[in-house]
Amino acid sequence: EQDFLTSVSLPSGGTPDRDLVDICISLTAPSIHGEPTPLPYSGPVLSMDPFDAAWLQRAADIVSEPWRFLNCRPRNAVLVGVEPHLRLLTTILLEEGYDFSRSSVSALISTGDIITDFRREWYEAAWRAPIINRYSMSEISAGASVCNRCGLMHPDTHVIAETVDPLTLRPVRNGIGMLVFTTLYPFVQKQPLIRYLSGDVVEVHWGDCSNDDFGFQFKGRSTHFLILPGADRSRPILLGADVLEVLDPIPDVARSCKFSELYGIRDG
């Protein structure tokens, strides 16, 4: 699967040159969903456990000169991980007084959480590099990326994405809806999903971009919003992403659990 996804991600007729491709620093914690799928990447990958003290003690050296841990030539690196792990690593480096001008990281790719305007500015000010936010889920090896042209997210080409009304489950083409995914052969073969209701709420825009007719803005989980039934379709009252935009700049509000491994200590 890794070799197949890597091959289709290359330009037609292209072959990867590992000496030219950036290093990928992958923040990979032990999985709670089984064996993780290897990252489909044509270049060298350095996996780093963000909860391993041995790795964290060498974090400054890893982001400064990752090629030394892979025995390859010096080059730029891309830092990839879920947002809480990226935040953990960034916070540790800031607390240590790390000089980010030494970093070889030219871009960050965040998955698995919302990146607010405040959080984006925080990351880019620290790393002096852009952060790219990816929509993803553990159920399928696919997601969506932000379009440079329209600023909306477009689904990957190897899935079919739709949106339905959160209450009636009728198809919607514009406004608030829940994402529904259908996976495609041969990209998914062992666990095909047909119109899988993700539980993720988005604001969908149809026909606004020449790159892809289907575009959306992620608005959070269906368990994190208030909605009322309407005559024709549901009416959103409060969306999780909008609340987070307001709360994220407030340091006294915990965005996510910081003591998940300590029983008896829990963020409310």
Secondary structure, DSSP 8 states (H G I E B T S, - for coil): -HHHHHHHTS-TT----TTTS-EEEEE----SSSS------SS-EEEE-TT-HHHHHTHHHHHH-GGGGTT-----EEEEEEHHHHHHHHHHHHHTT--GGG--EEEEEEESS---HHHHHHHHHHHSS-EEEEEE-SSSS-EEEE-TTTSSEEE-TTEEEEEE-TTT--B-SSEEEEEEEEE-TTT--SS--SSEEEEEEEEEEES--SS-SEEEEEEEEGGG-EEE--SSS-EEEE-HHHHHHHHTT-TTS--S-S-TTSTT----
